[in-house]
Amino acid sequence: MKRKLGFWVMSFILILSLGSVKRSYSQCSICTRTVQQMGERPGKAFNAGIMYLAFTPLAIGGILGYRWWKMNR
């Protein structure tokens, strides 16, 4: 029962985080000012680059966490 609940909670958190990707742009104040000066199209590319750079370490951490969980199960 705990496994199913944990699975559903993690699935819900994943869905919420993927749904908010469009609305949340991880930019500091300096990056925001720079993007506003560049225009709309380069700004979208800049945001996509930030999301790409954030995804790689999170994916590696997720894979390592999954393997650790699988071995200790």
DSSP file (Angstrom, degrees, kcal/mol; ACC not computed):
  #  RESIDUE AA STRUCTURE BP1 BP2  ACC     N-H-->O    O-->H-N    N-H-->O    O-->H-N    TCO  KAPPA ALPHA  PHI   PSI    X-CA   Y-CA   Z-CA
    1    1 A M     >        0   0    0      0, 0.0     4,-2.2     0, 0.0     5,-0.2   0.000 360.0 360.0 360.0 -41.5    0.0    0.0    0.0
    2    2 A K  H  >  +     0   0    0      1,-0.2     4,-2.7     2,-0.2     5,-0.2   0.866 360.0  54.5 -64.9 -34.9    2.8    2.4    0.8
    3    3 A R  H  > S+     0   0    0      2,-0.2     4,-2.5     1,-0.2    -1,-0.2   0.924 109.1  46.8 -64.6 -43.6    4.5    1.7   -2.5
    4    4 A K  H  > S+     0   0    0      2,-0.2     4,-2.4     1,-0.2    -2,-0.2   0.917 113.4  48.5 -65.0 -42.1    1.3    2.6   -4.4
    5    5 A L  H  X S+     0   0    0     -4,-2.2     4,-2.4     1,-0.2    -2,-0.2   0.925 112.3  48.6 -63.8 -43.9    0.8    5.7   -2.4
    6    6 A G  H  X S+     0   0    0     -4,-2.7     4,-2.5     1,-0.2     5,-0.2   0.893 110.7  51.6 -62.0 -40.2    4.5    6.8   -2.9
    7    7 A F  H  X S+     0   0    0     -4,-2.5     4,-2.4     1,-0.2    -2,-0.2   0.929 112.1  45.4 -62.2 -45.4    4.2    6.1   -6.7
    8    8 A W  H  X S+     0   0    0     -4,-2.4     4,-2.3     2,-0.2    -2,-0.2   0.872 112.4  50.6 -69.4 -36.2    1.1    8.2   -7.0
    9    9 A V  H  X S+     0   0    0     -4,-2.4     4,-2.3     2,-0.2    -1,-0.2   0.936 113.0  45.7 -65.5 -45.3    2.5   11.1   -4.9
   10   10 A M  H  X S+     0   0    0     -4,-2.5     4,-2.3     1,-0.2    -2,-0.2   0.882 112.5  51.3 -65.6 -37.4    5.7   11.1   -7.0
   11   11 A S  H  X S+     0   0    0     -4,-2.4     4,-2.4    -5,-0.2    -1,-0.2   0.906 110.2  49.6 -64.2 -41.0    3.6   11.0  -10.2
   12   12 A F  H  X S+     0   0    0     -4,-2.3     4,-2.3     2,-0.2    -2,-0.2   0.915 111.1  48.5 -64.4 -43.1    1.5   13.9   -9.0
   13   13 A I  H  X S+     0   0    0     -4,-2.3     4,-2.4     2,-0.2    -2,-0.2   0.903 111.5  50.6 -63.8 -40.8    4.6   16.0   -8.2
   14   14 A L  H  X S+     0   0    0     -4,-2.3     4,-2.4     2,-0.2     5,-0.2   0.918 110.2  49.1 -62.8 -43.9    6.1   15.2  -11.6
   15   15 A I  H  X S+     0   0    0     -4,-2.4     4,-2.0     1,-0.2    -2,-0.2   0.906 111.8  49.2 -63.3 -41.8    3.0   16.2  -13.4
   16   16 A L  H  X S+     0   0    0     -4,-2.3     4,-1.2     1,-0.2    -1,-0.2   0.909 112.2  47.8 -63.7 -41.5    2.8   19.5  -11.5
   17   17 A S  H  < S+     0   0    0     -4,-2.4    -2,-0.2     1,-0.2    -1,-0.2   0.881 113.3  47.1 -69.6 -36.6    6.4   20.3  -12.1
   18   18 A L  H >< S+     0   0    0     -4,-2.4     3,-0.9     1,-0.2     4,-0.3   0.831 109.2  55.5 -72.7 -30.3    6.2   19.5  -15.9
   19   19 A G  H 3< S+     0   0    0     -4,-2.0     3,-0.4     1,-0.2     4,-0.3   0.778 106.6  50.3 -71.2 -26.0    3.0   21.6  -16.1
   20   20 A S  T 3X S+     0   0    0     -4,-1.2     4,-2.0     1,-0.2    -1,-0.2   0.367  80.6  95.9 -95.3   6.4    4.6   24.6  -14.7
   21   21 A V  T <4 S+     0   0    0     -3,-0.9    -1,-0.2     1,-0.2    -2,-0.1   0.895  84.0  51.4 -63.1 -39.7    7.7   24.6  -17.0
   22   22 A K  T  4 S+     0   0    0     -3,-0.4    -1,-0.2    -4,-0.3    -2,-0.1   0.869 115.3  41.5 -64.7 -36.4    6.0   27.1  -19.4
   23   23 A R  T  4 S+     0   0    0     -4,-0.3     2,-0.6     1,-0.1    -1,-0.2   0.756 105.1  68.9 -86.2 -25.0    5.3   29.5  -16.6
   24   24 A S     <  +     0   0    0     -4,-2.0     2,-0.5     2,-0.0    -1,-0.1  -0.848  55.1 179.9-105.7 119.5    8.5   29.3  -14.6
   25   25 A Y        -     0   0    0     -2,-0.6     2,-1.6     2,-0.1    23,-0.1  -0.972  24.6-139.1-115.7 123.1   11.6   30.7  -16.1
   26   26 A S        +     0   0    0     -2,-0.5     2,-0.4    21,-0.2    -2,-0.0  -0.604  48.3 141.6 -85.4  86.9   14.7   30.4  -13.8
   27   27 A Q        -     0   0    0     -2,-1.6     2,-0.1     4,-0.0    -2,-0.1  -0.977  44.6-136.7-129.8 141.1   16.3   33.7  -14.3
   28   28 A C     >  -     0   0    0     -2,-0.4     4,-2.3     1,-0.1     5,-0.2  -0.337  41.7 -96.6 -79.8 174.7   18.2   36.0  -12.0
   29   29 A S  H  > S+     0   0    0      1,-0.2     4,-2.0     2,-0.2     5,-0.1   0.852 124.7  51.7 -65.4 -34.0   17.5   39.7  -12.2
   30   30 A I  H  > S+     0   0    0      2,-0.2     4,-2.1     1,-0.2    -1,-0.2   0.921 110.8  47.3 -68.9 -43.1   20.5   40.3  -14.4
   31   31 A C  H  > S+     0   0    0      2,-0.2     4,-2.6     1,-0.2     5,-0.2   0.895 110.3  53.4 -65.0 -38.9   19.5   37.6  -16.9
   32   32 A T  H  X S+     0   0    0     -4,-2.3     4,-2.2     1,-0.2    -1,-0.2   0.925 109.6  47.7 -61.5 -44.4   15.9   39.0  -17.0
   33   33 A R  H  X S+     0   0    0     -4,-2.0     4,-1.5     2,-0.2    -1,-0.2   0.909 112.5  49.4 -63.8 -41.9   17.1   42.5  -17.8
   34   34 A T  H  X S+     0   0    0     -4,-2.1     4,-1.4     1,-0.2    -2,-0.2   0.915 111.3  49.0 -63.1 -44.1   19.4   41.1  -20.6
   35   35 A V  H  X S+     0   0    0     -4,-2.6     4,-1.4     1,-0.2    -1,-0.2   0.881 107.4  54.9 -65.8 -38.0   16.6   39.0  -22.1
   36   36 A Q  H  < S+     0   0    0     -4,-2.2    -1,-0.2     1,-0.2    -2,-0.2   0.848 109.4  48.1 -63.9 -32.8   14.3   42.0  -22.1
   37   37 A Q  H  < S+     0   0    0     -4,-1.5    -1,-0.2     1,-0.2    -2,-0.2   0.784 106.9  56.8 -76.8 -27.6   16.8   44.0  -24.1
   38   38 A M  H  < S-     0   0    0     -4,-1.4     2,-0.2     1,-0.2    -2,-0.2   0.828 107.8-120.8 -75.9 -31.0   17.4   41.2  -26.6
   39   39 A G     X  -     0   0    0     -4,-1.4     4,-1.0     1,-0.1    -1,-0.2  -0.621  33.2 -61.0 114.5-178.7   13.8   40.8  -27.7
   40   40 A E  H  > S+     0   0    0     -2,-0.2     4,-2.1     2,-0.2     5,-0.2   0.939 123.5  46.9 -75.3 -49.0   11.2   38.1  -27.8
   41   41 A R  H  > S+     0   0    0      1,-0.2     4,-1.8     2,-0.2     5,-0.2   0.941 116.4  42.3 -65.4 -49.2   12.8   35.4  -30.0
   42   42 A P  H  > S+     0   0    0      0, 0.0     4,-2.4     0, 0.0    -1,-0.2   0.847 112.0  58.3 -64.1 -30.4   16.3   35.4  -28.4
   43   43 A G  H  X S+     0   0    0     -4,-1.0     4,-2.2     2,-0.2    -2,-0.2   0.902 104.9  48.6 -64.3 -41.0   14.6   35.6  -25.0
   44   44 A K  H  X S+     0   0    0     -4,-2.1     4,-2.2     2,-0.2    -1,-0.2   0.890 111.8  49.7 -65.5 -38.8   12.7   32.4  -25.7
   45   45 A A  H  X S+     0   0    0     -4,-1.8     4,-2.1     2,-0.2    -2,-0.2   0.889 109.3  52.4 -66.4 -38.3   15.9   30.7  -26.8
   46   46 A F  H  X S+     0   0    0     -4,-2.4     4,-1.9     2,-0.2    -2,-0.2   0.916 110.2  47.8 -61.9 -44.5   17.6   31.9  -23.7
   47   47 A N  H  X S+     0   0    0     -4,-2.2     4,-2.2     1,-0.2    -2,-0.2   0.883 110.2  52.0 -64.5 -39.3   14.9   30.4  -21.5
   48   48 A A  H  X S+     0   0    0     -4,-2.2     4,-2.3     1,-0.2    -1,-0.2   0.888 108.0  52.3 -64.6 -37.9   15.1   27.1  -23.4
   49   49 A G  H  X S+     0   0    0     -4,-2.1     4,-2.5     2,-0.2    -2,-0.2   0.888 108.2  50.8 -64.5 -39.4   18.8   27.0  -22.8
   50   50 A I  H  X S+     0   0    0     -4,-1.9     4,-1.8     2,-0.2    -2,-0.2   0.923 111.3  47.6 -63.6 -44.0   18.3   27.5  -19.1
   51   51 A M  H  X S+     0   0    0     -4,-2.2     4,-1.9     2,-0.2    -2,-0.2   0.885 111.6  51.2 -65.5 -37.8   15.8   24.7  -19.0
   52   52 A Y  H  X S+     0   0    0     -4,-2.3     4,-1.4     1,-0.2    -2,-0.2   0.924 110.8  47.6 -63.9 -45.4   18.2   22.5  -20.9
   53   53 A L  H  < S+     0   0    0     -4,-2.5    -1,-0.2     1,-0.2    -2,-0.2   0.814 113.3  48.7 -67.4 -29.7   21.0   23.2  -18.6
   54   54 A A  H  X S+     0   0    0     -4,-1.8     4,-1.2    -5,-0.2    -1,-0.2   0.819 106.0  58.1 -77.4 -31.2   18.8   22.5  -15.5
   55   55 A F  H  X S+     0   0    0     -4,-1.9     4,-2.7     1,-0.2     5,-0.2   0.883  96.1  61.9 -68.2 -39.6   17.5   19.2  -16.9
   56   56 A T  H  X S+     0   0    0     -4,-1.4     4,-2.2     1,-0.2     5,-0.2   0.929 107.8  38.8 -59.5 -53.2   20.8   17.5  -17.3
   57   57 A P  H  > S+     0   0    0      0, 0.0     4,-2.5     0, 0.0    -1,-0.2   0.874 116.4  53.2 -67.3 -32.6   22.0   17.4  -13.7
   58   58 A L  H  X S+     0   0    0     -4,-1.2     4,-2.2     2,-0.2    -2,-0.2   0.890 109.4  48.6 -66.4 -37.8   18.4   16.7  -12.5
   59   59 A A  H  X S+     0   0    0     -4,-2.7     4,-2.4     2,-0.2    -1,-0.2   0.912 111.5  49.2 -67.4 -42.1   18.2   13.7  -14.9
   60   60 A I  H  X S+     0   0    0     -4,-2.2     4,-2.5    -5,-0.2     5,-0.2   0.931 112.3  48.3 -62.6 -44.6   21.6   12.4  -13.7
   61   61 A G  H  X S+     0   0    0     -4,-2.5     4,-2.6     1,-0.2    -1,-0.2   0.885 111.2  51.1 -62.0 -39.0   20.5   12.7  -10.1
   62   62 A G  H  X S+     0   0    0     -4,-2.2     4,-2.4     2,-0.2    -1,-0.2   0.903 110.5  47.9 -64.8 -41.8   17.2   11.0  -10.9
   63   63 A I  H  X S+     0   0    0     -4,-2.4     4,-2.4     2,-0.2    -2,-0.2   0.925 114.0  46.7 -65.7 -44.2   19.0    8.0  -12.5
   64   64 A L  H  X S+     0   0    0     -4,-2.5     4,-2.5     1,-0.2    -2,-0.2   0.910 113.1  49.7 -64.3 -41.5   21.4    7.7   -9.6
   65   65 A G  H  X S+     0   0    0     -4,-2.6     4,-2.6    -5,-0.2    -2,-0.2   0.898 110.9  49.4 -63.6 -40.5   18.6    7.9   -7.1
   66   66 A Y  H  X S+     0   0    0     -4,-2.4     4,-2.5     2,-0.2    -2,-0.2   0.917 111.8  48.0 -64.8 -43.4   16.6    5.3   -8.9
   67   67 A R  H  X S+     0   0    0     -4,-2.4     4,-2.2     2,-0.2    -2,-0.2   0.903 112.4  49.2 -65.2 -39.6   19.5    2.9   -9.1
   68   68 A W  H  X S+     0   0    0     -4,-2.5     4,-1.9     2,-0.2    -2,-0.2   0.928 112.7  47.8 -62.9 -44.9   20.2    3.4   -5.4
   69   69 A W  H  < S+     0   0    0     -4,-2.6     4,-0.4     1,-0.2    -2,-0.2   0.898 111.4  50.9 -62.3 -41.0   16.6    2.8   -4.6
   70   70 A K  H >< S+     0   0    0     -4,-2.5     3,-0.6     1,-0.2    -1,-0.2   0.883 111.1  47.7 -65.8 -39.4   16.5   -0.3   -6.7
   71   71 A M  H 3< S+     0   0    0     -4,-2.2    -1,-0.2     1,-0.2    -2,-0.2   0.843 114.2  45.9 -72.6 -32.5   19.7   -1.8   -5.1
   72   72 A N  T 3<        0   0    0     -4,-1.9    -1,-0.2     1,-0.2    -2,-0.2   0.360 360.0 360.0 -91.1   6.2   18.4   -1.1   -1.5
   73   73 A R    <         0   0    0     -3,-0.6    -1,-0.2    -4,-0.4    -2,-0.1   0.436 360.0 360.0 -81.8 360.0   15.0   -2.5   -2.2
